[in-house]
Amino acid sequence: MSDTTASISHSEPRSDATHSPAFGSDSCTSRRHSIVNDGTRYITRAKPLISTKGWTLAQLIKKSPNFCLVHRVRFDDPKLMQTIRMHEDSGAPLIIEGFHEHDSWPADLFTLDWLSVHGKPVASARNVRTWADFELPLSELIHKLRGTPVYANVHETERLYGKDAECPHEWATWLSTSGVLPSDLLPHGTNDYLKYLSSDVQTLMCYLGVGDTFTPFHKDLCASSGQNLMCYTENGGSSFWFMTESSAAPAMAKFFQSINEELDFETHVVTLEELGQSKLQIYIAEQNLGDLVLVPPRSCHQVINNGGITMKTSWSRMTLKGLSNSLYHELPVYHRVCRPETYKVKLNIYRALDCQTQILQELQEQQTGSRHTAQTSPTVNSDLERVADDLYHLLELFDDVLGEEYSPKHQDMLHVSQSDTCHHNNICCDFCGADIFQSFFECLPCALHSSGINDEMRIGDGIVVCPLCYVEGRGCNCGTMNPTQCRPFCDLLRTRDEALHAIRAVCPNVVKDYECLLGHSNSIISARHVGVFKAACVLYERRQTLSIEEPRMCLSKHQVPRSAIIYCQLCHVGRCTTHVLEGYPQLIWIFAR
């Protein structure tokens, strides 16, 4: 079926203190083409006024039996790392408090006056009363915030929330070099897989809020782990957090649908009554100066600022578990709601696999050298086993990625780049926003017919649709899209097999059932690996064959290509896929016969 488009009625979903700024600035989202006709995204109905007036933490906890406190731990607690790991394993939120009491806390750096002088002169803000996003001078934003009453009222028309501002370089330097925060929690730190995408993804942001500004209920991008540090407050400013544990994400999404909302649209500010009705355990905290809030992957959460001005810095980390959750759970949701992927999950897995293979090989060389000198290091042995175990899990993830991206005819297809080292990963699906890692369908002629497009177009510059969108019937206007590869598929297989060899040298029993795929690529598709691109190519070939035949008549009295018709053999009638979707409730009885 050609020219299938979708209309999205939800508003701009970006407003989060632990997201990346990618909904507005990612290279993929700046592409010229869009086959999603969503227009300007507005909230379609009035939202209730949310105010923290009269709130106290103790009073909030008593509102419903499913409300509980977020656990707190001091930054100088001897069991801090043990507590962090325990909460990461359980998927429950945690607050590390008291960082502003640390001797190295930069009180002169974390002020509005310093930010107004050294920060970027232009700030991005959201008017939470109208949900309109716009830019204004940073000095003007600070002036407006200082003049805003701390509580909202029904008659006001403006209440600004400064969001998604690039974190000043001096702040980033302090975070990475001061030694105040645990290294496992730092951006691009020891436990952040986004460091393998350091040039592609930036997550370190700062936020300026005043009482009764908010972030709607949401999850952090791609099952990443969120960190949010309260750097500065004025006039007793604080923030109330409402969070679920990681495992509650599917149940909360179902609850949102029961109240006619969509969690992943990020347009609904839940009320206390709705949180109570959810029957899910809701963790509540009041974040004060020096508090670092740790948001677990897939935790559904909402932040409402209270009192005077609050200034926070936040960043996301991607753990190995987060990569797995994102690949299997979050990306399918993003595809359904047409949400840009941003964090390039498949590419992240691939680059992590490649880098950790090199690390494991270097550790093996160190171990071999130690044996020759009779000085085997326990640290090297421990690191060897840890890296080999992580690499094994990455190998499992990457094999599933290869299964999705593979076609036996990959060598005969057009390629964006002739080697992996020359390929730049900046292509996204023009329908659902998914990051294109390896395989996609493209139409250059339709892009050339678009206004403002010149004739100097290369492969990858056209209308792009991901394999999953293609098998669902999405495409360009002319309906002729060609299967395309980003880089030679053999480059991916070679990297994968190198990882397998590295693991086998350390833990041969762990990968005893694995085989090399370079030269044996037919083994990629199995019962475990879903061959999405292979299926899409079968559909492509069917469309190519049927395109030379006469068009067929849809039951709704219009002609379409034969490949776009779904037939009922018993009734001897058929409808195009568009009308099947539009009239599904009325057509159930036809196809059930």
C-alpha positions, 0 to 999 in steps of 0.5 A: 500500500502506498502513501500511508500516513498517520495523524498524531493528535498529542502535543509536543512530548518533550518536557523532562528533567532527565531526558535528552534534548533530542526531540528538538535537536537530534540530527535525525529529527532535523531531516527534511522529510516527514510523511507523518502529517501531524501539523502543530501538536496541541493539547486538545482538551483543558488540563486541570490546574495543578498546585502544590499549595498546602502540600507537605510530604507527610500530608501527601503520603497519607492521601492514599494507602498505595503512597510511600516515601522514597528511600534516602541515604547520605552522600557520606554513608559508608554503605552508599554504593551497596545501597545504590546497587540494591536499589538498581537491582530492585528498580526502586527510586532512591535519593542521595542527600546532602551533597551541598554540605560536601567540602567541594560543593561549588556554591559560587558556581551553582547560582542564578547570577553565575548562570546569567553571566556564563550560561548561553544567552538564549533559553528555551522555556515552556509556558505550562499554562498553554504548553507553548514552547519558545525561546527568550533571553536567559536574563529575561527568563530569570527576571520573569521567574523571580517575579512569578507568584509561587502558586498558580491561579486559574486566571493567570496566562503565563507560568514559565519553566526553563527546560532543556538548556545546555549544561555549562561546561564548568558544571560538566567539568565539576561533575566529572572531576570533583570526585563528589558524586560516585563515578558509577552515576556520572555521565559517560562514567564507568556504568554508562553505555552512552559513552560509546555514543559520546559524539551522537548523544548529549544528555547533560541538561539544566532546568529552571523552575518556579512553584507549580511548574511541572514535568508531565508523567513520563518515562525517561528515554529508551529505558535509561537511568535518570539522575537529577541534582538540585543545584540551587534554590531561592525562597525555599524552592523544592520539587515534589516527585511521584514515581513508580518502580521499573516493573510497574511501567506496563501496568501504569501504561494500561491505567493511563489508557483506562482514563483515555490517556497515553503514557508515552505521549507525555501530555498528562499531569496526573492528579493525586486522586488518579495516582491513588486510583491506579492502585500501584505503589507510588513513591513520593519525595520532596527534593531539596538543595543537594538532593540527587534523585536516582530514577530507575529505568522505565520508572513512570514519574512526574515532577512538580516544582514548589515554592521559589526558584529551583535550578537542577542539572540532570543527565541520563545513563544507559546500563546494559540492562537498560539497553536490553529493556529498551530493545525489547520493551521501549522501542516497540512502544516508540514505534506504536506512538511514532516517537523519535528514538533519540538514543540510537539503541541498536547502534549503541549495542553495536559500538559497545560490543566492538569496544568491549571486545577490544577491552577484553582482548587487551585484558587477555594480553595483560593476563598472558604477560602476567603469566610469563612473569609469574605475577598474575593480577587478581584484578585482571582476572576479575576484570576479565570475567566481568567484561566477558560476561557483559560482552556475552550479554551484548552478543545476545542482544546484537544477534537479535539485532542482526536477525531483525536487520538481515536479508539473504540478498543484502549484497545486491542492495544499494549501500549508503557507505561502502565500509562501516568506518565511513558510515555516519549514523544520522538516518531515521524513519520518516514515519515513526522516527526510529533510528536506522541502524542498518536496513531500510527502504528508500524513495529518492524520486518522491524526495526530489519532488518535495519543495526545496530539494535539489537534484544532488541527492545521495543514497540515504537522503530520500524518503526513508521508512524502517522495515517495520513500518514497511511491513505495516503498509507505510510508504511514499507517495509513488509506492516504489521504495527500494531496500537499502543497507547502511554499510556492508552487512559483512562488517557487522558479522565480522565485528560480531564474530570477533566478540564471539572469539574473545568470549570463547577464549575466556569462557568457552562453555558460555558460548559453546552453542554459538557459531560464527556467522561470517560465511554462514549468515543463513544461521542468523534467522532462527526461531528466536530472531525475528526476521523483520527486514527479511519479511519486508523484502518478501513483501517488496518482491511481491509488490514488484511482481504484482505491480505489472498486473492490472489494478484491482477494485476495492470494495469501497469502489476505488482502484488500488495496486493488487498488493494493497488488497486483502481478500476474503476467499469465502466472500470473494471480495477484498478491501484495501488495507487503508479501508480495512483499518478505517472500518475494522469494527464494521468489517470484523463480521465479514472476515470472520465468516 
